[in-house]
Structures are given as structure tokens and as C-alpha cells.
Amino acid sequence: DAGVIQSPRHEVTEMGQEVTLRCKPISGHNSLFWYRQTMMRGLELLIYFNNNVPIDDSGMPEDRFSAKMPNASFSTLKIQPSEPRDSAVYFCASSKNQPQHFGDGTRLSIL
Amino acid sequence: QQQVKQSPQSLIVQKGGISIINCAYENTAFDYFPWYQQFPGKGPALLIAIRPDVSEKKEGRFTISFNKSAKQFSLHIMDSQPGDSATYFCAANNYGQNFVFGPGTRLSVLP
């Protein structure tokens, strides 16, 4: 079975540019989660969806961050405009009840 | 009440030794307690999980011990190997709700 697929794996861009991260969850999973991981703050939940509907976006740091899930097989996390402090590894995870399955992440560097 | 505490932050063990990582939670509504293993450049991967109706679960060299009254659970890695060197996260979940992750433990197994 294919796992959670994230793209791109690496992204390097200049401050102020728009960044779009993509995620394809495991087929049949009905919950999708976006996390950010840094050395300082560990694994932080940004937002999660249940049946394509955002349930909790309290972890989204500010209005520059937005996430969508237009259908059960695709989600995006967008940062506009990007800032150097957004540099981190962003993970997408999906689940059907329990447990969560993670993708291999997108390593984002904002110069 | 949603927090999961994890200790130690880092752990160094000799090959063949026992690695022990501890976690504690507050929310008695949690009903699922997984452990994740993360290697550099990869996403967290489910290692082993337990529900509160049992006190211990063993899979190969990995054992979860669960103490419901103390609201604590721990991961034991028997006969630790250099290939076990990774970051380990405990987590807790209430069915239908989000997963709450501990801050992680970096394990180094010396050859």
C-alpha cells in the first residue's frame, strides 16, 4: 500500500515568496493532519481535517498560513508571504480512527 | 490537560542494554497510546501501541508498560542495537480527536 505522499521533499525559496506544500493521504483515511517540526519546538500540530472539513486550526501560527482539502485524496498547506522563521520540516499525516501514518515531510528553507 | 510529558530528553545506551523512555498524561479520556520512531530525514513511523485495558504489550524487543492509575506508560527496548538509534515519540489519543505528542527522546545506542 502506498503511504502518505508529500511533495516537494525539499523547498528552498526567498523570503516573501508563496510556498505550497502538497499531501496525498492514504486511500480510505478520513482524517488528515499537518504538523511542523523544529529543533526548538518539536512536533507541532498546525491543523487537522476530518472528512475534508477543518476541525481544529488553532495551531496555525498566523494568517500567512492556510490549508485546504478540496477532496479526500489531496490537501495543500500554503504560506504567503513566507518568512525565514517558517523554515522547518512540515509533515502530513492521515488516519482512519487510529493510528496516524506520516509522510516523509517537506524540508522548507526560507532564505 | 491535553499535554503528554516525556522523559528523558536524550538517552545513551550501550549495545545490548535496555532503553527505557517514560511518558505521563493527564486526560483520562485518552484511549490509545502509540509510540513512534523517527529516523533522520524520515517521518515518524508507528512502532507499537497499547490501549488502557491491558498493562503490557510486547512486540519483539519492544514492550509498552501501561499504568492506568498513575497515568503513565513507558517504552522498553530490550537488547538495544545501534540501528535503534532514533528519536522516539509517545502520543495519546481519544477516539475521534486529535493525537497529542510528547516532545521526543533522542536515543543513541553505542556499538
Boltz contact constraints between the chains, C-beta under 6 A:
constraints:
  - contact:
      token1: [A, 42]
      token2: [B, 103]
      max_distance: 6.0
  - contact:
      token1: [A, 42]
      token2: [B, 104]
      max_distance: 6.0
  - contact:
      token1: [A, 43]
      token2: [B, 101]
      max_distance: 6.0
  - contact:
      token1: [A, 48]
      token2: [B, 98]
      max_distance: 6.0
  - contact:
      token1: [A, 91]
      token2: [B, 43]
      max_distance: 6.0
  - contact:
      token1: [A, 98]
      token2: [B, 32]
      max_distance: 6.0
  - contact:
      token1: [A, 98]
      token2: [B, 93]
      max_distance: 6.0
  - contact:
      token1: [A, 99]
      token2: [B, 34]
      max_distance: 6.0
  - contact:
      token1: [A, 99]
      token2: [B, 46]
      max_distance: 6.0
  - contact:
      token1: [A, 99]
      token2: [B, 49]
      max_distance: 6.0
  - contact:
      token1: [A, 100]
      token2: [B, 99]
      max_distance: 6.0
  - contact:
      token1: [A, 102]
      token2: [B, 43]
      max_distance: 6.0
  - contact:
      token1: [A, 102]
      token2: [B, 44]
      max_distance: 6.0
  - contact:
      token1: [A, 103]
      token2: [B, 43]
      max_distance: 6.0
  - contact:
      token1: [A, 104]
      token2: [B, 42]
      max_distance: 6.0
  - contact:
      token1: [A, 104]
      token2: [B, 43]
      max_distance: 6.0
  - contact:
      token1: [A, 105]
      token2: [B, 43]
      max_distance: 6.0
